Amino acid sequence: MSAGTLYDKVWDLHRVADLPGGGSQLFIGLHLIHEVTSPQAFAALRDLGLSVRHPERTVATVDHIVPTTSQARPFADPLAEEMLATLERNCAEHGIALHGLGSGRQGIVHVIAPELGLTQPGMTVACGDSHTSTHGAFGAIAFGIGTSQVRDVLASQSLAMAKLKVRRIRVEGALQSGVYAKDLVLHIIRRLGVKGGVGYAYEFAGPAIAALSMEERMTLCNMAIEGGARCGYVNPDAVTFAYLKGRPHAPAGEAWDRAVAWWSSLASGPEAVFDDEVVFDAATIAPTVTWGITPGQGIGIDESIPTLEQTEPDERPIAEEAYRYMDLRPGTPIEGVPVDVCFIGSCTNGRLSDLRAAAAIARGRHVAPGIKAFVVPGSEQVAAAAEAEGLDAVFRDAGFEWREPGCSMCLAMNPDRLEGRQISASSSNRNFKGRQGSASGRTLLMSPAMVAAAAVSGHVADVRRFLGPPTDGAPSPTAPAALETAAIRA
């Protein structure tokens, strides 16, 4: 059993009681809600005659259903309008803070909570959304929960859970130029599998993790859930503290100094015991693209779609299903696969650093003929900061659409959808069948910079060839990609 890890420390600090079935009742420090999974939970409270136990610990925003072309009210979609109106009524009735459209603080729930300083080390965080694991980047333990659990947290500020095992994923070395946190996490999921983390919390550690910015750490933890882990986290350090300092909900003055000392004490120390450990070499990871229908079906940009013989026996049925659905032939190089739509955004990659990376590729180039390309900032604050830097102009000049904040085409619970058999280069987190709005639409996951490279090429392209300034309208080549030889140790 793990001991002395950040996960163990935070769990013990928040454990209210042990339950007869072997789990625990866990106090939730921060409950984030949005318009999709909260209406039924609030209705259940009314049916039971209950109120929200700690409204000051609940924060709401609207993100999944909002349109990104025009956010004028009422929305053209009456269901979306009713969902937002219902959230507004519920928050007003229970005294819950709502960061709504035009507030300057609206955006994707997993973007706004960190940027407002709501997410802090040592917290337990819950939200009715799978990618709540994002908040683990701060040294918090964060869980996605279902609607009935949203009801429970609203009513009791606690959650019944079984304690997880802890796997340390240590990443040695440094990432190559043109390789980002998105590539790193897709690579990890490829190697460990989409079910490899079931029953685990993932602790991301090592020199390559320490070198990541907070926004890159959020990308990494965001997709821990795609590897089967219930949560993923990074120990808090100087990078964490520098990000939080001065944010609206962060401690200040003497309280800041006390907080930093306490946060530092939570980190897994040299005496910590883990249930499992896996080691990767960052230097051998190439820009990574998914080719199939799970986030684990990914390959380096310099590789070809694996044949059935190259696939593990237990993975062959899903590989055959992916070949049919994606209409991609085994043995085909992933570089050069044509795309129709290029989407930059989502809770995984809709932050300012993501937009900067994509804009660096788009600057001085233009979207290829016939390609629909658009950029959706993760929040109103991200949009304002990007516009202050002129990134919106860079994208528009390159032929991208610049949109309003929201979840957009990540899950297509709004007008942003694939049509028919379109294939998308997407910076989002899931490539499941029908995920982006069309029952037959196809998704290739990649980093924002890789999406930008695909947009200007008209097909999947190696972003490393675009890292220099454009010459006569052509991408600047770089050295060939390194071979994929990551070392893994159990």
N, C-alpha and C positions, 0 to 999 in steps of 0.2 A: 504493500500500500504506500502511496505517496505520503510524504511528510515534509513540512518546512517549506513547501512551495508557496508562491503567492496565492495560488488557488486554495490551498489548505487554510492559509491564514485568513483570507477573506471569507471563506465558507464558515469557519469557526466563529468569526466576529458577527456573522449575520444569522447564525443558527438559533432559532427561537425555541424549537423543541424537536425531539426525536419522535418519529411516528411508529406505530406498531408494525407497519409493513416494512420497515427498514429504512425509509427515507427520512427527510427532515423538513420542518417548516422553516423556510428561509425568509428573512426580512428583505424587502426590496427597497433599496435606497432611492432609486429613480425609476419612475414608470413613464414611458413615452407612449403616446397614443396618436392615432390618425383616423381618417374618415372611413376606413374599410373594415377594420376588425373591432371597432368600438361600439357601433350602434346597437348590436345585439347584446353586448355586455351591459350597457346602460339600461336597456330594456329589461334585462334580467334583474338588475338592482331594483328597478321600480316594482317589478312583480313580487319581489321578496320584501319590499318595504325597507330597503337598505339605502344608505348614503355612501359617498366616497369617504373612506376612513381618513386619508391624508391628502387632500387636494393640493396642498403645497408641494407635494412630492410627485405630482403628475403634471406633465407638460404635453401640449397638443400642437399639432400642425396639420396642414393639408398637403398631400403630395401625390398619391397614387392616381387619383382620378382627374386632376386638374389638366386642362388643355395647355399646350405650350405655345400655340400661335396667338391666341387672344384669350385673356383671362377675365374679360368683362363679364359681369353678372347681369342677369342670370346666364349660366352656361347653356350652350346650345343643346347639350345632352341633359334632359330633365332628370334622369337618374343621378347623374353626377351632381347636379344642382341640389337635389334633395339630400344626398349624402353629406355635402358640405353644410347645408342648412341644419341638418340633424346634429352634426358635430358642434356647430355654433351654439345651438340650443342646449345641448348637453353640458358643454363647458360653462355656459352662463349659469345654468341651473345649479351646478356643483362647485362653482368658484374655481375652475381650472384655467390656468393661463393658456391661451390659444394664440399662436403665432400665425395669423391668417394672411391672405393675399394682400399685398400692399403695405404690410406692417414693417417691411425692411428686414424681417427676421424669418419669413416663411421659406420653406424649402423641404428637401427630402429629410425625413426625421433623423437619419443617421449622419446627415451633414450638419444640420443646425445645432444639435445638442453639443457636439464637440466645439463648434465655433463660438457658441455662447458661453462655454466654460461650464455647462451643466454636467458633462461627463468628467469624472475625476478619478484618480487612483483609489483603489480600495473599495469602490462602490460595488453594489449589486445593481444591475440595470436589466429591466425587462421591457419588452415591447411586442405587440402582436404583429411581428414581422420577422421572417426567417433570418434576415441579415443583421439582427441586433448584435451579433458577435463582433461587428465593427468596433464597438466601444471598448472591447478588450485591448485595443491599441494603447489605452491609457493606464493599463494595469488594473482595469475593472473586470469583474466577472459578469458577462452580459449574455442573456438568453432570449431567443425568440420564443414566443408563447402563442397558444391558440386562443380563440375567442372566449371559451369558458374560463381559461386562466386569466385573461384580461379582466373578466368579471371578478374573479377571486382576488386579484391584486387591488382592484378598485375598492372592494369591500373590506379587505383585511390588511392590505399593504404587505402581504406575504404570499408565499408560493410553496406548495408541496413538491419536493424534488428528491431524487436519489443522487447521492454524491457520485461524481465521475472519477475515473482514473485520470492520471496526468501523464501525457507524453511530451517530452521535450524534443522539439525539432530544432536542431542546432545547424546553422548555416555558416560554414567557414568561408574565408576568402572575401572577394569583392565581386559585385556584378559588373559585367562588361558594359561599355558605352552602348546605349541602345537597348539595354535590357532593364526592365522596370519591375516594380513589386508585383504587377499583374503577371508578368512572365514567371516570376519566382513562385507564386502561389499556384499557377496552372501547372508548373513543373512538379511541385510537391504533390498535388492531387493526382497527377498522372502516375507518379511513382507509388504512392501509398494507396490510391484507389478512392472512389467516391464513398466506399463503405469502410475505409481503413480507420477512420476516426470514431466509429460508432462506440459509444461508451466512454469516450475520452474528452478531456479538455486538452487543447494544444497550447503548449508554451513555446513561443518562437524566441530563439536566443542565438547568440554567436555574433562574431564580428560583422557579418553582412547585415544582420538585423539591427545592430547598434548603429550602423551607418545610415539606416533609412530615416527619412523625415517622418513627422507624425502622420502626414497625409498618406505616405507610402505604407506606414504601419497599419493605417485604417484599411487600406486596400487589402493587405495581407489577412488581417483578422476578419474582414468582411466575408471572405470566401472560405474561411475555416469550415463553415457549415456545409459547403459544397464537397468537402472531403469527409463528411460524416460526423465531424466533431460537433458537440453541442455548443462549444465556445472556443475561442482562441484568444490568447493575450500575449502582451509584451510587458516585461517588467518596467516600471517607471524609472526614468533616469533624467539627466540634464536636458535632453531633447524634449521630453514630456513637460518638464517644468517651464522651459522657455516658451513652449507653445501656449500653456495655460495662463501664464502670468499676464495680468491686466485684462483678462476677458471678463465680461459682465458678471458672471456668477462665480468667478474664482475668488478665493480668499485674498485679502489685501492687508498690508502693514504687518504687524506682529503675527496676525493669524496666518499670513502667507508663510512666514518662517516656520511656524509650528506645523503647518500642513506639509511642507516639503520634508521636514524631518520625519514625520509620521509616514508619509508616502514612501520615503526611501527605505524605511524599516520593513515594508511589506514585501520587498523584492525577494525572490528565491535566492537564498544564500548558498555558499559552497557546501553546506551540510545538507542541503535539500535532497530528498530521495524521490525519484521518479519511477513510475510504473514501467516506463519504456523510454527509449531514446533512439532517435534517427538522425543521421548526420548527412548533410549535403555539401557539395563544393560549389559555391556561387559562380566561380570563374568559368565553369563548364556549361552554364545554362545559356541557351540561345533564346532570342525572341520566340515566343510560343503561341501557337494558334490551335484552337480546337477544330477538329474535322468532323466530329460525330454528333451525338445527341445527349452526351453527358459531359460535364466539365472535366472528367477524367480522360476523355478521348482527345488528348492534345499531343502535338508534336512540335519540335523545333522547326523554324522557318526553313532550314536547310535540309529537312527530311521529307520523306514521301509518306503518303497514307499507308499504314501498315497492311500487309496482306494477312489473311486468316492464319497462315502458318507462323507469322511473327507475333501473333496475339496469344495471350495465355488461354489455355483451354476453357476455363470458366468464364472468360470474357468474349468468347467467340459468338455466342448467340446475340449479344447486344451489338457486337461489331457487324454481324450480318444485317441486323436491323438498321444500323446506321448507314451501311453502304446503300441499302435500298431507299431509305428516307432521304438521305442527302444527295443521292445520285452522283456519288463520287467513286471513281474506280480505284481499288486498291493498287498501290504502286505509283499513283500519280503524285508528283511533287506538289506540296501544299502551296509553294510560291507559284503564282500564276493563275490560281483558281479565280475565275471572274466573280465579281460581286455586283449587286444592284443598288444597295442602300448602305450608307455608312453612318453609324450613330455613335456620337461621343456624349457621354453623360452617365447617369445612374448613381446610386449610393456607393458603388464600387469605384467609379472613376469620373465623378462630376465635380471634383474640387479644383481650386485655382491652379495647383501644380500640374494637374492632369491637362487642363486647358492650355497652360503654357507649353507643355511638352508637345501637344498636338499642333499648336500654333507655330512652333518652331519648324515643323515639317511643312505646314501649309503656306508659310510666308514665302512670297515670290513665286508660288506655283498656282495651279488651278485644278479644280475638280475635273476629272475626265468626263468626256461627253457621255450623256446617258446615265450618269450616276447621281442619285439623290443623296446629299450629304448634309447633316445638320448637327448642331451643337446645342446641348441643353445644360445650362449651369445647374449645379446641385442646390443652389439656394439664392435668395435675393442678395445676400452679402457676397457670394461668389460672383454673381452677375455684375454687381456694382464694382467690385475690385477688378474684374477682367476688363470691364469697359473703361475704367480709369487708366488701365495699362494699354488700351487700344487693341486688345485681343479680339474684340468683336469685329473691329474693322479689318484685322488680318484675315479672319475667317470669311467675312463677307466678300472681301476683295478676291479671295481664292475660290469663291463660288459656293461656300457653305451657307446654310440658313442659320441665323442666330435666334434662338428661341427663349421663351420665358421658363423659369425654374419649375421642375417637376420630375416625376419618375419617368415619364415619357415612354419610349419604346422598350424599356427594360422588360416590362410585363404587359404593356398595351392595354391597361385598364382606362384608356383615354383615346383620343383620336389618332395617336401616333402608332400606326400598325403596318406590318408588312402586308403585301397583297399577293395572293396566289403563291407561286413557287419562287418568289424573290429570295435572294440570298443576301444576308446582312453581315457586314463586318461591324461588330458591336463591342463596345467597351464595358458592357454590362456583365452579369454574373452567371446567367443560366442560358443554356442552348438546348433546352428541352423541346420536344415536338410542340409546335404551336405557341411557344412561349412569347413570341413577339407579335402575336395578333392574328396570324394566318394559320389555319389548320395544316397547311402544307408548306409554310414558310420555313426557311433554313437560316441558322445562326452560326457564325464563326466568332468565337470569343478571342479577344486580343487586347493589347494595351491601347490607350488613346493615341499614342504616337503611331502605332501600327495601323490603326483605323485611318488616320490622316494619310499615311503612305498608301493605303489601299484606295482611298478616295481620289488621290491625284494620279494613281496608276490605272484605276479601273479593275484592279485585281489584287489579290493578296501579294504583298511585297515586303521585302526585308527592309525595315526602317533604317538599318545601319547604312544602307546605300544613300540615304537622304540626309545624313547628319551634317554634311558640309553645305555651304551655300549653293544654290542652283546655278548651273552653268549652261547658258543657251537653252534654258527651259528644261534641261535634263537633270535627273537626280545625280548627286555626286557619289560615286562608288567608294566603298571602303574595303578593307580586307575581308576575305571570305570568313564565314562563320566558323567558329570552333566546333569541333565534333562534340556531340552530346555524350558525356561520359560521367555523369554525376555519381559520386560514391554514396552508397547508402549502407548504414550499419544499424542493425537492430540491437 
